[in-house]
Amino acid sequence: MKPKLRTMVRALPYLVWLLAMHPSLHAQAPVSDANESRLIALENAWNQAQMNHDAKVLESLVSQNFVYTDTDGSVMNKLQFLEDARDPAFAPTLVDNEKVKVDLYQNAAVVSGTYHTKGTYKAKPFDHHGRFTDMWIYHDGLWQCVASHTTLIQK
């Protein structure tokens, strides 16, 4: 076998692997405006639930294995997150998302954007701007958030 042909034969498995891994060759679920709208509505419901300390609504929005990473780096599970949501010391007057982007996958979505919260905490005023990333999974006919991460940009 000629040296050039031998090199090409040896490289063939790597070439096949590279082609197989190329994202444009993988079928993705079609982007659905209905799913995007639904997820944005769920994010807005989340904001309203936080404003009203409605842990029951939040409980329906987050999965059993939910993980929340707060702006200070602390991590909460579902029960801790719901307990925190009930805290009357947190008195928001505004919880609003902006620049929301939804990236849909087959049975999952990543929702990211910026947020603005304003109010008082332990009687001290706050006005925060930050970024959030929420990971949603579609399971048994409903969307649930499995992970949420917030980063403070400005106090």
Secondary structure, 3 states (H helix, E strand, C coil): CCHHHHHHHHHHHHHHHHHHHCHHHCCCCCCCHHHHHHHHHHHHHHHHHHHCCCHHHHHHHEEEEEEEECCCCCEEEHHHHHHHHCCCCEEEEEEEEEEEEEEECCCEEEEEEEEEEEEEECCEEEEEEEEEEEEEEEECCEEEEEEEEEEEEEC
